[in-house]
Amino acid sequence: MEFDKNKQFNAESEVLKVLGHPIRLKIVAGLCTRECNVKHIWECLGLPQATVSQHLALLKHKGIIEGKRDGVEVHYSVINPLAKRIIDSL
């Protein structure tokens, strides 16, 4: 095996850091199967709404998920292909 000394793996490292938290990993794994709103996510995980919202904000800020407004609800989905591949490999 040869190593590519020029490849930096910066993007990959950032995605892995964000997915390194168990709650965020669960959220992204769930969102890989279907779009959900925040209420459905916190009900499924059994966590407070504020906790889930904080994790969603970080995932959104890092470009792993996006939210689409549908009336008063926001439906989240995974948009980062690397995150999807990581979840698939787990």
C-alpha positions as a Markdown table, in Angstrom:
| # | Residue | x | y | z |
|---|---|---|---|---|
| 1 | Met | 0.0 | 0.0 | 0.0 |
| 2 | Glu | 1.3 | 3.5 | -0.9 |
| 3 | Phe | 0.4 | 6.6 | 1.0 |
| 4 | Asp | -0.5 | 9.8 | -0.9 |
| 5 | Lys | 1.5 | 12.4 | 1.0 |
| 6 | Asn | -0.3 | 15.2 | -0.8 |
| 7 | Lys | -3.8 | 14.3 | 0.2 |
| 8 | Gln | -4.8 | 16.2 | 3.3 |
| 9 | Phe | -8.1 | 14.5 | 4.3 |
| 10 | Asn | -9.4 | 17.8 | 5.8 |
| 11 | Ala | -13.0 | 17.4 | 4.6 |
| 12 | Glu | -13.1 | 13.8 | 5.7 |
| 13 | Ser | -11.6 | 14.6 | 9.1 |
| 14 | Glu | -14.2 | 17.3 | 9.7 |
| 15 | Val | -17.1 | 15.0 | 8.9 |
| 16 | Leu | -15.7 | 12.3 | 11.1 |
| 17 | Lys | -15.3 | 14.8 | 14.0 |
| 18 | Val | -18.9 | 15.8 | 13.7 |
| 19 | Leu | -20.2 | 12.2 | 13.4 |
| 20 | Gly | -18.0 | 11.2 | 16.4 |
| 21 | His | -20.8 | 12.1 | 18.9 |
| 22 | Pro | -23.3 | 9.3 | 19.5 |
| 23 | Ile | -26.3 | 11.5 | 19.3 |
| 24 | Arg | -25.3 | 13.1 | 16.1 |
| 25 | Leu | -24.4 | 9.7 | 14.6 |
| 26 | Lys | -27.9 | 8.4 | 15.5 |
| 27 | Ile | -29.5 | 11.5 | 14.0 |
| 28 | Val | -27.6 | 11.2 | 10.7 |
| 29 | Ala | -28.2 | 7.5 | 10.5 |
| 30 | Gly | -31.9 | 8.1 | 11.0 |
| 31 | Leu | -32.0 | 10.9 | 8.5 |
| 32 | Cys | -30.3 | 8.7 | 5.9 |
| 33 | Thr | -33.4 | 6.5 | 5.9 |
| 34 | Arg | -36.0 | 9.3 | 5.7 |
| 35 | Glu | -36.6 | 13.0 | 6.2 |
| 36 | Cys | -37.8 | 14.0 | 9.6 |
| 37 | Asn | -38.9 | 17.1 | 11.6 |
| 38 | Val | -37.3 | 17.9 | 14.9 |
| 39 | Lys | -40.3 | 16.7 | 16.9 |
| 40 | His | -40.1 | 13.2 | 15.3 |
| 41 | Ile | -36.3 | 13.1 | 15.9 |
| 42 | Trp | -36.5 | 14.0 | 19.6 |
| 43 | Glu | -39.5 | 11.6 | 20.2 |
| 44 | Cys | -37.6 | 8.7 | 18.6 |
| 45 | Leu | -34.4 | 9.4 | 20.5 |
| 46 | Gly | -36.1 | 10.2 | 23.8 |
| 47 | Leu | -34.1 | 13.4 | 24.2 |
| 48 | Pro | -35.1 | 16.9 | 25.1 |
| 49 | Gln | -36.0 | 19.1 | 22.1 |
| 50 | Ala | -33.3 | 21.6 | 23.0 |
| 51 | Thr | -30.6 | 18.9 | 23.0 |
| 52 | Val | -31.7 | 17.7 | 19.5 |
| 53 | Ser | -31.9 | 21.2 | 18.2 |
| 54 | Gln | -28.4 | 21.9 | 19.3 |
| 55 | His | -27.1 | 18.9 | 17.5 |
| 56 | Leu | -29.1 | 19.6 | 14.4 |
| 57 | Ala | -27.7 | 23.2 | 14.3 |
| 58 | Leu | -24.2 | 21.8 | 14.3 |
| 59 | Leu | -24.9 | 19.3 | 11.7 |
| 60 | Lys | -26.5 | 21.9 | 9.5 |
| 61 | His | -23.6 | 24.4 | 10.1 |
| 62 | Lys | -21.1 | 21.7 | 9.0 |
| 63 | Gly | -23.0 | 21.0 | 5.8 |
| 64 | Ile | -24.0 | 17.5 | 6.7 |
| 65 | Ile | -27.8 | 18.1 | 6.8 |
| 66 | Glu | -30.2 | 20.7 | 5.5 |
| 67 | Gly | -33.6 | 21.8 | 6.6 |
| 68 | Lys | -36.5 | 22.5 | 4.2 |
| 69 | Arg | -39.4 | 24.5 | 5.5 |
| 70 | Asp | -42.9 | 23.0 | 5.0 |
| 71 | Gly | -45.3 | 25.5 | 6.6 |
| 72 | Val | -44.4 | 25.7 | 10.2 |
| 73 | Glu | -42.3 | 22.5 | 10.2 |
| 74 | Val | -38.7 | 22.0 | 9.0 |
| 75 | His | -37.8 | 18.7 | 7.5 |
| 76 | Tyr | -34.2 | 17.6 | 7.8 |
| 77 | Ser | -32.3 | 15.4 | 5.4 |
| 78 | Val | -28.7 | 14.4 | 4.9 |
| 79 | Ile | -27.0 | 16.2 | 2.0 |
| 80 | Asn | -23.3 | 15.3 | 2.5 |
| 81 | Pro | -22.4 | 12.3 | 0.4 |
| 82 | Leu | -19.4 | 11.4 | 2.6 |
| 83 | Ala | -21.6 | 11.3 | 5.7 |
| 84 | Lys | -24.0 | 9.0 | 3.8 |
| 85 | Arg | -21.1 | 6.7 | 2.8 |
| 86 | Ile | -19.8 | 6.6 | 6.4 |
| 87 | Ile | -23.3 | 5.6 | 7.7 |
| 88 | Asp | -23.6 | 3.0 | 5.0 |
| 89 | Ser | -20.3 | 1.4 | 5.9 |
| 90 | Leu | -21.4 | 1.1 | 9.6 |
